[in-house]
Amino acid sequence: MNPWLNKIGRFLLVCGFVWGSLFPLQAQEGSAGTTSLMNIGASARALGLGRAYVALADDPAAVFWNPAGLEFVPRFTVSLLHAPLYEGAVYDFLGFVYPTLQFGTVGVGYARIGVGDIPVVNEFNVQEGVSRFEFSELYIAYAKKLPLNFTMGLTFKIDRQEFTFLNLVTSGIGLDLGVMYKPQWDNRFLRDLSIGFHYQNVLKPELKLGVEREVLPAQYRLGLLKSIPIGLNGRMNILLDISKSPFEPTRLHMGTEYNFRELGTVRVGFDRSNLAFGAGVRYSFVQIDYSFGNLSYQGDWPPTHRFSITFNLGKTRDELIRIAEEERRRREKELVERTKEEERQRFIAEHLAKGKELFEQQKYFDAATEFQMVISEDPFNKTAKILLDSANTLIQRELEARQEQLIAQAVDKELAKENKRFVELHFEKGQLYLQQKRFNEALIAFNLALERSPNDPILVQAIETTRRRLNQEVRRLVTQARREFRNRNLSEALRILSEALVLSPDDPDLKREVDALANRVKVQQYVQQALQLYDRGDYQEALALFQEALNLDPANEVLRQYLERAKRGLGEGEEALDPQAEKQYIVGTELFLTGRYQEALEVWRQIAKKYPYNQKIQEAIKKAEDLLERTKEN
């Protein structure tokens, strides 16, 4: 065989291909390829962990290792890897991740193996030129969190090969599937687990560089991650991957890394049969990772150094969600303020128009009250001020005219003059109280003035207006309280209703409503305290508070259920399970441990019907209910 063919074949082996794919005498169709770029991977961090990365994959390299991991990249991130291989071959990777707030995460990556300056010689060993070989993969990936703590990801790939000497170019498309499961278990030995599965080449790329067709085979990879806190500032990740492909035996990958304060990391891994080492450092938004190891499992090549750099740009998804929530609240506040301003302007216009109408009807006191309400909302309203001054002047003239008439008709002039001063003083007080919405005090002042000046039309009008304003204010407070009650702000509703009751203490309907709401507030307070005690295991005290709440609201079935649960909590040791029930309890436990929480809950509830006060059963039910509730929230 020509010497230059051996040279090319050596380079192609470096790139992960059997060189017989170019030369049909050396290969069979459909089996010529290896796992190509799968055998190298992306991210110096992953390589330093012995390529045990399927259950972690929380950087842009997830487009290669496990696209489901993209959902755990918190912000817009860009990563670059450069790895020198052998005989001048290099491997480069560029990837970026863009997480959205609601629609999952998108990742894009590009990986390339290239060998340049390959000498081309003829059969006489005379060089005729140089050539270049290149293999690349373009990744377009998407991931989305699913219910029950599962995350699913897909990577669409475009593979391309090029050999310039023979002017050969080929391309194919492939599809990868990734899954991650991060259970939320309370047990300290089982918490902080992650399980990953990657099915590479669900859709197998087909390439034909030359005569023979090459189908890149599938590869299955299952990974496990256990994260362990170390002290207050450190964390250790322990990873294990098992990989299998049609042309290779089952392989084992292991790795561990220790991270201190998200600043520095050291790593060690076992990559099938080779040791790998790595380290990382993070400063501000930049993370640099390094690894050292051998990509050849037969020891044909020396170990090499690999570097990757990652840029964590912008705000995290949680920060963006918080900003979006703040923006939503800001818009809601603006809307509320705009609505309030529109209501204020409408209030001003309505009361100004009403005041003008009353003024024309010579009902000056009512008109003055309307103008005063306008000024309370718009202190700089010139029209209302002018009209208020005019109304007050006319009111004062009428009142003085009436008092002067009484003095002229009185036998005891001095007493009449004293009555005049008394009436004017209390009329002025009543007006001031009315402006301050102290309606009851205003009524007292106006009525005292009316006793000294009976049938005075101004005083009669003042009393009628004050009563009308009082009734309007009571209705407004009741409406506001009911709105707060519908929004479950019971304490605020009670406070507002109490204000209404102060204004109208003799209203029986209002008093009944206040009493009913006060009971609801007390019930709420009792239940909150009782639940806290119940969670701490203080069943006796919780039982007493639940009973108090039920006495205030006897028809409340929810309270009755809480009361029964508290009684069951006190039943520790009082009910022993019979053998059949004990077997059923074990069945429920097995279902629970395998993640079938709803089925376990149904089994335990059946037992609880017969043994309602068995604490072991009640604790199991509570744990299953709490876990299912957290699952729904996630």
C-alpha positions as CSV (number, residue, x, y, z in Angstrom):
1,M,0.0,0.0,0.0
2,N,1.2,3.5,-0.7
3,P,3.0,5.2,2.2
4,W,0.7,8.3,2.0
5,L,-2.3,6.1,2.6
6,N,-0.8,4.9,5.9
7,K,-0.2,8.5,6.9
8,I,-3.8,9.5,6.1
9,G,-5.2,6.4,7.9
10,R,-3.3,7.3,11.0
11,F,-4.8,10.8,11.0
12,L,-8.3,9.4,10.4
13,L,-7.9,7.1,13.4
14,V,-7.1,10.0,15.5
15,C,-10.4,11.6,14.5
16,G,-12.3,8.5,15.5
17,F,-13.0,7.0,12.1
18,V,-11.8,3.8,10.5
19,W,-9.9,4.9,7.5
20,G,-11.3,2.1,5.5
21,S,-14.5,4.2,5.1
22,L,-12.4,5.9,2.4
23,F,-10.9,2.8,1.0
24,P,-13.5,0.0,0.4
25,L,-11.1,-2.9,0.7
26,Q,-10.8,-2.3,4.4
27,A,-14.4,-2.0,5.5
28,Q,-18.0,-3.3,5.3
29,E,-20.9,-0.9,4.6
30,G,-22.8,0.1,7.7
31,S,-20.1,-0.9,10.2
32,A,-17.1,1.2,9.2
33,G,-17.7,4.0,11.6
34,T,-17.1,4.3,15.3
35,T,-18.8,6.7,17.7
36,S,-16.9,9.7,16.1
37,L,-17.1,12.8,18.3
38,M,-18.9,10.7,20.9
39,N,-15.5,9.3,22.0
40,I,-14.2,12.8,22.8
41,G,-17.0,14.9,24.1
42,A,-17.1,18.6,25.1
43,S,-16.1,20.5,28.2
44,A,-12.8,20.2,30.1
45,R,-14.8,19.8,33.2
46,A,-16.5,16.6,31.9
47,L,-13.1,15.2,30.7
48,G,-11.6,15.8,34.1
49,L,-14.4,13.8,35.6
50,G,-13.6,10.8,33.5
51,R,-16.5,11.7,31.2
52,A,-19.0,10.8,33.9
53,Y,-21.2,13.7,33.1
54,V,-24.7,12.6,32.0
55,A,-26.3,13.2,35.4
56,L,-24.6,16.7,35.8
57,A,-24.3,18.4,32.4
58,D,-25.2,21.9,33.5
59,D,-23.2,23.9,31.0
60,P,-23.3,24.5,27.2
61,A,-21.6,21.1,26.7
62,A,-25.0,19.6,27.6
63,V,-26.0,19.7,24.0
64,F,-23.5,16.8,23.6
65,W,-23.6,15.0,27.0
66,N,-27.3,15.3,27.9
67,P,-29.6,18.0,26.4
68,A,-31.9,17.7,29.5
69,G,-29.2,19.3,31.5
70,L,-29.7,22.6,29.6
71,E,-32.7,23.4,31.9
72,F,-30.2,23.6,34.8
73,V,-28.1,26.3,33.2
74,P,-29.3,29.4,35.1
75,R,-28.3,32.2,32.6
76,F,-27.2,32.9,29.1
77,T,-23.9,31.0,28.9
78,V,-21.1,30.6,26.3
79,S,-18.4,28.0,26.4
80,L,-15.4,27.2,24.3
81,L,-13.1,24.2,24.4
82,H,-9.7,23.6,22.7
83,A,-8.1,20.2,22.9
84,P,-4.9,19.2,21.0
85,L,-5.0,15.6,20.0
86,Y,-2.2,13.8,18.2
87,E,-0.3,14.2,15.0
88,G,-1.4,17.8,14.6
89,A,-5.1,17.0,15.0
90,V,-7.2,19.4,17.2
91,Y,-10.7,19.3,18.6
92,D,-12.7,22.5,19.2
93,F,-16.1,23.1,20.7
94,L,-18.3,26.2,20.9
95,G,-21.7,26.3,22.6
96,F,-24.1,28.6,24.1
97,V,-27.3,28.3,26.1
98,Y,-30.3,30.6,26.4
99,P,-32.8,29.8,29.1
100,T,-36.3,31.3,28.8
101,L,-38.6,32.1,31.7
102,Q,-41.5,29.9,30.6
103,F,-40.7,27.9,27.5
104,G,-37.7,25.8,28.4
105,T,-34.1,26.3,27.4
106,V,-32.4,26.4,24.0
107,G,-28.8,25.4,23.3
108,V,-26.7,25.6,20.2
109,G,-23.2,24.0,19.8
110,Y,-20.6,23.3,17.2
111,A,-17.8,20.7,17.4
112,R,-15.0,20.1,15.0
113,I,-12.1,17.8,14.6
114,G,-9.5,18.8,12.0
115,V,-6.2,17.6,10.6
116,G,-4.4,19.9,8.2
117,D,-1.2,19.7,6.2
118,I,-1.4,16.0,5.5
119,P,1.4,15.3,3.0
120,V,0.2,13.6,-0.2
121,V,2.8,11.5,-2.1
122,N,2.7,9.2,-5.1
123,E,3.9,5.7,-5.5
124,F,7.4,7.0,-6.0
125,N,7.3,8.8,-2.6
126,V,7.2,12.1,-4.2
127,Q,5.0,14.7,-2.5
128,E,2.3,16.0,-4.7
129,G,0.7,18.4,-2.2
130,V,-1.1,18.6,1.1
131,S,-4.6,17.8,2.1
132,R,-7.0,18.4,5.0
133,F,-9.5,16.2,6.8
134,E,-12.4,17.6,8.9
135,F,-15.3,16.2,10.8
136,S,-17.9,18.5,12.4
137,E,-21.2,18.4,14.3
138,L,-23.7,21.2,14.6
139,Y,-26.1,20.8,17.6
140,I,-29.5,22.4,18.1
141,A,-31.0,21.4,21.4
142,Y,-34.0,22.1,23.5
143,A,-35.0,21.1,27.1
144,K,-38.0,21.5,29.3
145,K,-38.9,20.6,32.9
146,L,-41.8,18.2,33.2
147,P,-44.0,17.3,36.2
148,L,-42.7,14.9,38.9
149,N,-39.1,16.4,38.8
150,F,-38.4,15.0,35.3
151,T,-36.6,17.0,32.6
152,M,-36.6,16.1,28.9
153,G,-34.2,17.2,26.2
154,L,-33.6,16.7,22.5
155,T,-30.6,17.5,20.3
156,F,-30.9,17.7,16.6
157,K,-27.5,17.2,14.9
158,I,-26.0,17.8,11.5
159,D,-22.8,15.8,10.9
160,R,-20.4,16.7,8.1
161,Q,-17.1,15.1,6.8
162,E,-14.7,16.6,4.3
163,F,-11.5,15.2,2.7
164,T,-10.0,17.9,0.4
165,F,-7.5,15.7,-1.5
166,L,-10.2,13.6,-3.1
167,N,-12.7,16.5,-3.0
168,L,-15.1,14.3,-0.9
169,V,-17.8,15.9,1.2
170,T,-20.7,14.2,3.0
171,S,-23.3,15.1,5.6
172,G,-26.0,13.5,7.6
173,I,-28.6,14.3,10.3
174,G,-29.0,12.7,13.7
175,L,-31.1,13.0,16.9
176,D,-30.2,12.5,20.6
177,L,-32.6,12.1,23.5
178,G,-31.8,13.0,27.1
179,V,-33.6,12.7,30.4
180,M,-32.9,13.8,33.9
181,Y,-34.7,13.0,37.1
182,K,-34.0,14.9,40.3
183,P,-36.1,13.4,43.1
184,Q,-37.0,15.6,46.0
185,W,-36.5,13.1,48.9
186,D,-36.2,14.2,52.5
187,N,-33.9,11.4,53.5
188,R,-30.4,12.8,53.9
189,F,-28.8,9.8,52.2
190,L,-31.2,10.1,49.2
191,R,-31.5,13.8,48.8
192,D,-29.5,15.8,46.2
193,L,-29.5,12.9,43.8
194,S,-29.6,13.2,40.0
195,I,-30.2,10.4,37.5
196,G,-29.4,11.0,33.8
197,F,-30.0,9.0,30.7
198,H,-28.7,9.8,27.2
199,Y,-29.6,8.0,24.0
200,Q,-27.2,9.2,21.4
201,N,-28.2,8.7,17.8
202,V,-31.9,7.8,18.2
203,L,-31.8,8.9,14.6
204,K,-28.5,7.6,13.2
205,P,-26.5,9.9,10.9
206,E,-25.6,8.3,7.6
207,L,-22.4,9.5,5.9
208,K,-20.8,8.5,2.6
209,L,-17.3,9.8,2.1
210,G,-16.2,8.0,-1.0
211,V,-17.7,4.7,-2.0
212,E,-18.8,3.2,1.3
213,R,-21.8,4.3,3.4
214,E,-21.1,4.8,7.1
215,V,-23.9,4.7,9.8
216,L,-22.9,6.2,13.1
217,P,-24.1,3.8,15.7
218,A,-26.3,4.5,18.8
219,Q,-24.8,4.8,22.2
220,Y,-26.7,4.5,25.5
221,R,-25.4,6.2,28.7
222,L,-26.9,6.0,32.2
223,G,-25.5,8.3,34.9
224,L,-25.9,8.9,38.6
225,L,-24.9,12.0,40.6
226,K,-24.8,12.3,44.4
227,S,-24.1,15.8,45.8
228,I,-22.8,16.1,49.3
229,P,-22.4,19.3,51.3
230,I,-19.0,19.6,52.9
231,G,-19.0,22.1,55.8
232,L,-20.7,25.4,55.3
233,N,-19.0,26.4,52.0
234,G,-18.1,23.3,50.1
235,R,-19.8,20.6,48.1
236,M,-18.6,17.4,46.6
237,N,-20.2,15.7,43.6
238,I,-19.7,12.0,43.0
239,L,-20.6,10.7,39.6
240,L,-20.9,7.4,37.9
241,D,-21.7,6.7,34.2
242,I,-22.2,3.4,32.4
243,S,-22.0,3.5,28.6
244,K,-22.8,1.0,25.9
245,S,-22.6,1.0,22.1
246,P,-22.9,-1.8,19.5
247,F,-19.2,-1.9,18.7
248,E,-17.8,-1.6,22.2
249,P,-18.2,-3.4,25.5
250,T,-20.0,-1.8,28.4
251,R,-17.8,0.9,29.8
252,L,-17.6,2.5,33.3
253,H,-16.8,6.1,34.0
254,M,-16.4,7.6,37.4
255,G,-15.5,11.0,38.7
256,T,-15.6,13.3,41.7
257,E,-15.2,17.0,42.2
258,Y,-14.9,19.3,45.2
259,N,-16.2,22.8,44.9
260,F,-15.3,25.5,47.5
261,R,-17.6,28.5,47.6
262,E,-18.2,28.3,43.8
263,L,-14.7,29.7,43.4
264,G,-12.3,26.8,42.9
265,T,-12.8,23.1,42.0
266,V,-10.5,20.1,41.9
267,R,-11.5,16.9,40.0
268,V,-10.4,13.4,39.5
269,G,-11.9,10.8,37.3
270,F,-11.6,7.2,36.0
271,D,-12.2,7.1,32.2
272,R,-12.7,3.4,31.5
273,S,-9.1,2.4,32.0
274,N,-7.4,5.8,32.4
275,L,-7.1,8.2,35.2
276,A,-8.1,11.8,34.5
277,F,-7.4,15.0,36.5
278,G,-8.9,18.4,36.4
279,A,-9.4,21.7,38.1
280,G,-11.5,24.9,37.7
281,V,-11.5,28.4,38.9
282,R,-14.3,31.0,38.7
283,Y,-14.0,34.7,39.0
284,S,-16.9,37.0,38.4
285,F,-18.7,35.8,35.2
286,V,-15.7,33.8,33.8
287,Q,-15.0,30.1,34.6
288,I,-11.8,28.4,33.4
289,D,-11.6,24.6,33.5
290,Y,-8.6,22.3,32.8
291,S,-8.2,18.6,32.5
292,F,-5.4,16.2,31.8
293,G,-5.8,12.6,30.6
294,N,-5.4,10.1,27.8
295,L,-8.0,9.7,25.1
296,S,-6.5,6.4,24.0
297,Y,-7.7,3.5,26.0
298,Q,-5.0,1.2,24.7
299,G,-2.2,3.7,25.6
300,D,-1.2,4.4,22.0
301,W,-0.9,8.1,22.6
302,P,0.5,10.2,25.4
303,P,-1.9,12.2,27.7
304,T,-2.9,15.7,26.6
305,H,-4.0,18.9,28.2
306,R,-7.5,20.4,27.5
307,F,-8.8,23.8,28.4
308,S,-12.3,25.3,28.3
309,I,-13.6,28.7,29.2
310,T,-17.2,29.5,30.1
311,F,-18.8,33.0,30.2
312,N,-21.8,33.3,32.4
313,L,-23.5,36.4,31.1
314,G,-26.5,38.4,32.3
315,K,-28.9,37.6,35.1
316,T,-30.0,34.2,36.2
317,R,-33.4,32.8,35.4
318,D,-34.4,33.3,39.0
319,E,-33.3,36.9,38.9
320,L,-35.1,37.4,35.7
321,I,-38.3,35.9,37.1
322,R,-37.9,38.1,40.2
323,I,-37.4,41.2,37.9
324,A,-40.4,40.1,35.8
325,E,-42.5,39.7,38.9
326,E,-41.4,43.2,40.2
327,E,-42.2,44.6,36.8
328,R,-45.6,42.9,36.9
329,R,-46.3,44.4,40.4
330,R,-45.1,47.8,39.1
331,R,-47.5,47.7,36.2
332,E,-50.3,46.6,38.5
333,K,-49.4,49.4,40.8
334,E,-49.4,51.9,37.9
335,L,-52.7,50.5,36.8
336,V,-54.2,50.8,40.3
337,E,-52.8,54.3,40.6
338,R,-54.2,55.2,37.1
339,T,-57.5,53.7,38.1
340,K,-57.5,55.6,41.3
341,E,-56.7,58.8,39.5
342,E,-59.5,58.2,37.0
343,E,-61.8,57.6,39.9
344,R,-60.5,60.7,41.7
345,Q,-61.2,62.8,38.6
346,R,-64.6,61.3,38.2
347,F,-65.3,62.0,41.9
348,I,-64.2,65.6,41.5
349,A,-66.3,66.1,38.4
350,E,-69.4,64.5,39.9
351,H,-69.3,66.4,43.2
352,L,-68.5,69.7,41.5
353,A,-71.5,69.3,39.2
354,K,-73.7,68.3,42.1
355,G,-72.5,71.3,44.2
356,K,-73.3,73.7,41.4
357,E,-76.7,72.2,41.0
358,L,-77.4,72.6,44.7
359,F,-76.0,76.1,44.7
360,E,-78.5,77.1,42.0
361,Q,-81.3,75.5,44.0
362,Q,-80.2,77.8,47.0
363,K,-79.3,74.7,49.1
364,Y,-76.2,76.4,50.2
365,F,-75.2,74.0,53.0
366,D,-75.5,70.9,50.8
367,A,-73.6,72.8,48.0
368,A,-70.8,73.8,50.5
369,T,-70.5,70.1,51.5
370,E,-70.1,69.0,47.9
371,F,-67.5,71.7,47.3
372,Q,-65.6,70.7,50.4
373,M,-65.5,67.1,49.2
374,V,-64.0,68.3,45.9
375,I,-61.3,70.3,47.7
376,S,-60.5,67.4,50.0
377,E,-59.5,65.5,46.8
378,D,-58.1,68.5,44.8
379,P,-56.9,71.2,47.2
380,F,-56.0,73.5,44.3
381,N,-59.3,73.4,42.5
382,K,-60.0,77.1,42.0
383,T,-63.6,76.7,40.9
384,A,-64.6,74.7,44.0
385,K,-62.8,77.2,46.3
386,I,-64.6,80.2,44.8
387,L,-68.0,78.5,45.0
388,L,-67.3,77.2,48.5
389,D,-66.5,80.8,49.7
390,S,-69.7,82.0,48.0
391,A,-71.8,79.2,49.6
392,N,-70.3,79.9,53.1
393,T,-70.9,83.6,52.8
394,L,-74.5,83.0,51.9
395,I,-74.9,80.4,54.7
396,Q,-73.5,82.9,57.2
397,R,-75.8,85.6,55.9
398,E,-78.8,83.4,56.3
399,L,-77.8,82.2,59.7
400,E,-77.1,85.8,61.0
401,A,-80.3,87.1,59.5
402,R,-82.2,84.3,61.3
403,Q,-80.4,85.1,64.6
404,E,-81.0,88.9,64.2
405,Q,-84.7,88.2,63.6
406,L,-84.8,86.1,66.8
407,I,-83.0,88.8,68.8
408,A,-85.5,91.4,67.5
409,Q,-88.4,89.3,68.5
410,A,-87.0,88.3,71.9
411,V,-88.1,89.8,75.2
412,D,-84.7,89.1,76.8
413,K,-82.3,90.6,74.3
414,E,-79.2,89.5,76.2
415,L,-80.3,85.9,76.3
416,A,-81.0,86.1,72.6
417,K,-77.6,87.5,71.9
418,E,-76.0,84.7,74.0
419,N,-78.0,82.1,72.0
420,K,-76.7,83.7,68.8
421,R,-73.1,83.3,69.9
422,F,-73.8,79.7,71.1
423,V,-75.5,78.8,67.8
424,E,-72.7,80.3,65.6
425,L,-70.0,78.6,67.7
426,H,-71.6,75.1,67.5
427,F,-72.5,75.6,63.9
428,E,-68.8,76.3,63.2
429,K,-67.8,73.2,65.2
430,G,-70.3,71.1,63.3
431,Q,-68.9,72.2,60.0
432,L,-65.4,71.4,61.1
433,Y,-66.4,68.0,62.4
434,L,-68.2,67.3,59.1
435,Q,-65.1,68.1,57.1
436,Q,-63.1,65.7,59.2
437,K,-65.8,63.0,58.8
438,R,-66.5,63.0,62.5
439,F,-70.2,62.6,61.8
440,N,-71.5,61.8,65.2
441,E,-69.7,64.8,66.8
442,A,-71.0,67.0,64.0
443,L,-74.6,65.8,64.7
444,I,-74.2,66.6,68.4
445,A,-72.9,70.1,67.6
446,F,-75.7,70.9,65.1
447,N,-78.4,69.5,67.4
448,L,-77.1,71.7,70.3
449,A,-77.3,74.7,68.0
450,L,-80.8,73.7,66.9
451,E,-82.0,73.5,70.5
452,R,-81.1,77.3,70.8
453,S,-82.6,78.1,67.4
454,P,-85.5,75.8,66.7
455,N,-86.6,75.2,63.2
456,D,-83.7,77.1,61.8
457,P,-83.6,75.9,58.1
458,I,-79.8,76.1,57.9
459,L,-79.4,73.9,61.0
460,V,-82.1,71.5,59.8
461,Q,-80.3,71.2,56.5
462,A,-76.9,70.7,58.2
463,I,-78.3,67.8,60.3
464,E,-80.0,66.1,57.3
465,T,-76.8,66.5,55.2
466,T,-74.6,65.1,58.0
467,R,-76.9,62.1,58.4
468,R,-76.8,61.5,54.7
469,R,-73.1,61.7,54.6
470,L,-72.8,59.4,57.6
471,N,-75.0,56.7,55.8
472,Q,-72.9,57.1,52.7
473,E,-69.7,56.6,54.6
474,V,-71.1,53.5,56.4
475,R,-72.1,52.0,53.1
476,R,-68.7,52.7,51.6
477,L,-66.9,51.1,54.6
478,V,-69.2,48.0,54.4
479,T,-68.5,47.6,50.7
480,Q,-64.8,48.0,51.2
481,A,-64.9,45.5,54.1
482,R,-66.7,42.9,52.0
483,R,-64.2,43.3,49.2
484,E,-61.4,42.7,51.7
485,F,-63.3,39.7,53.0
486,R,-63.5,38.2,49.5
487,N,-59.8,38.7,49.1
488,R,-59.3,36.7,52.4
489,N,-58.0,39.8,54.3
490,L,-60.1,39.0,57.3
491,S,-58.3,41.2,59.8
492,E,-58.5,44.2,57.5
493,A,-62.2,43.5,56.8
494,L,-62.9,43.4,60.5
495,R,-61.0,46.7,61.2
496,I,-63.0,48.5,58.5
497,L,-66.4,47.0,59.7
498,S,-65.5,48.1,63.2
499,E,-65.0,51.7,61.9
500,A,-68.5,51.4,60.3
501,L,-70.0,50.2,63.5
502,V,-68.5,53.2,65.4
503,L,-70.3,55.5,63.0
504,S,-73.6,53.5,63.2
505,P,-73.6,51.7,66.5
506,D,-77.4,51.1,66.5
507,D,-77.5,49.3,63.2
508,P,-78.4,45.7,64.0
509,D,-77.5,44.2,60.6
510,L,-74.1,45.8,60.7
511,K,-73.5,44.6,64.3
512,R,-74.4,41.0,63.2
513,E,-72.0,41.2,60.3
514,V,-69.2,42.5,62.5
515,D,-69.8,39.7,65.0
516,A,-69.8,37.0,62.3
517,L,-66.6,38.4,60.8
518,A,-64.9,38.6,64.2
519,N,-65.7,34.9,64.7
520,R,-64.1,34.1,61.3
521,V,-61.0,36.0,62.2
522,K,-60.8,34.2,65.5
523,V,-61.2,30.9,63.8
524,Q,-58.5,31.7,61.3
525,Q,-56.1,32.7,64.2
526,Y,-56.9,29.5,66.1
527,V,-56.4,27.3,63.0
528,Q,-53.0,29.0,62.2
529,Q,-51.8,28.5,65.8
530,A,-53.1,24.9,65.9
531,L,-51.4,23.9,62.7
532,Q,-48.1,25.2,63.9
533,L,-48.5,23.1,67.1
534,Y,-49.6,20.1,65.1
535,D,-46.5,20.2,62.9
536,R,-44.4,20.4,66.0
537,G,-46.1,17.3,67.4
538,D,-48.0,19.2,70.2
539,Y,-51.2,17.4,69.5
540,Q,-52.9,18.1,72.8
541,E,-52.6,21.9,72.5
542,A,-53.5,21.7,68.8
543,L,-56.6,19.7,69.6
544,A,-57.7,22.4,72.1
545,L,-57.4,25.2,69.6
546,F,-59.1,23.2,66.9
547,Q,-61.9,22.6,69.3
548,E,-62.2,26.3,70.1
549,A,-62.3,27.1,66.4
550,L,-65.0,24.4,65.8
551,N,-67.1,25.9,68.7
552,L,-67.1,29.2,66.8
553,D,-67.9,27.6,63.4
554,P,-69.7,24.3,64.1
555,A,-70.6,23.7,60.4
556,N,-67.0,23.9,59.2
557,E,-66.1,20.4,57.9
558,V,-62.5,21.3,57.3
559,L,-62.1,22.1,61.0
560,R,-63.7,18.9,61.9
561,Q,-61.1,17.0,59.8
562,Y,-58.3,18.9,61.4
563,L,-59.7,18.0,64.8
564,E,-59.8,14.3,63.8
565,R,-56.2,14.4,62.7
566,A,-55.1,16.0,66.0
567,K,-57.0,13.2,67.8
568,R,-55.2,10.6,65.7
569,G,-51.9,12.2,66.7
570,L,-52.8,11.6,70.3
571,G,-53.5,8.0,69.6
572,E,-49.8,6.9,69.6
573,G,-49.6,3.3,70.9
574,E,-53.4,3.0,71.4
575,E,-54.1,1.1,68.2
576,A,-51.9,-1.8,67.1
577,L,-52.3,-3.1,63.6
578,D,-53.5,-6.6,63.0
579,P,-51.3,-8.8,60.8
580,Q,-53.3,-8.2,57.6
581,A,-53.1,-4.4,58.1
582,E,-49.4,-4.6,58.9
583,K,-48.9,-6.4,55.6
584,Q,-50.8,-3.7,53.8
585,Y,-48.8,-1.1,55.5
586,I,-45.6,-2.7,54.1
587,V,-47.1,-2.8,50.6
588,G,-47.8,0.9,50.9
589,T,-44.2,1.5,52.0
590,E,-42.8,-0.4,49.0
591,L,-45.0,1.7,46.7
592,F,-43.8,4.8,48.3
593,L,-40.1,3.9,48.1
594,T,-40.5,3.2,44.3
595,G,-42.0,6.7,43.8
596,R,-45.7,5.6,43.4
597,Y,-46.8,8.0,46.1
598,Q,-50.5,8.2,45.1
599,E,-50.9,4.4,45.2
600,A,-49.2,4.3,48.6
601,L,-51.4,7.0,49.9
602,E,-54.6,5.1,48.8
603,V,-53.3,1.9,50.6
604,W,-52.6,3.8,53.8
605,R,-55.9,5.6,53.7
606,Q,-57.7,2.3,53.5
607,I,-55.9,1.1,56.6
608,A,-56.7,4.4,58.4
609,K,-60.4,3.8,58.0
610,K,-60.1,0.8,60.3
611,Y,-57.3,2.3,62.5
612,P,-58.0,6.1,62.5
613,Y,-55.8,6.7,65.6
614,N,-52.7,4.8,64.7
615,Q,-49.9,7.3,64.6
616,K,-47.7,5.3,62.3
617,I,-50.4,5.3,59.6
618,Q,-51.2,8.9,60.1
619,E,-47.5,10.0,59.8
620,A,-47.2,7.9,56.6
621,I,-50.3,9.6,55.2
622,K,-49.1,13.0,56.1
623,K,-45.7,12.4,54.5
624,A,-47.2,11.2,51.3
625,E,-49.7,14.1,51.1
626,D,-46.9,16.6,51.7
627,L,-44.7,15.0,49.1
628,L,-47.5,15.0,46.5
629,E,-48.3,18.6,47.3
630,R,-44.7,19.7,46.7
631,T,-44.7,17.7,43.5
632,K,-47.7,19.6,42.2
633,E,-46.0,23.0,43.1
634,N,-42.9,22.0,41.1
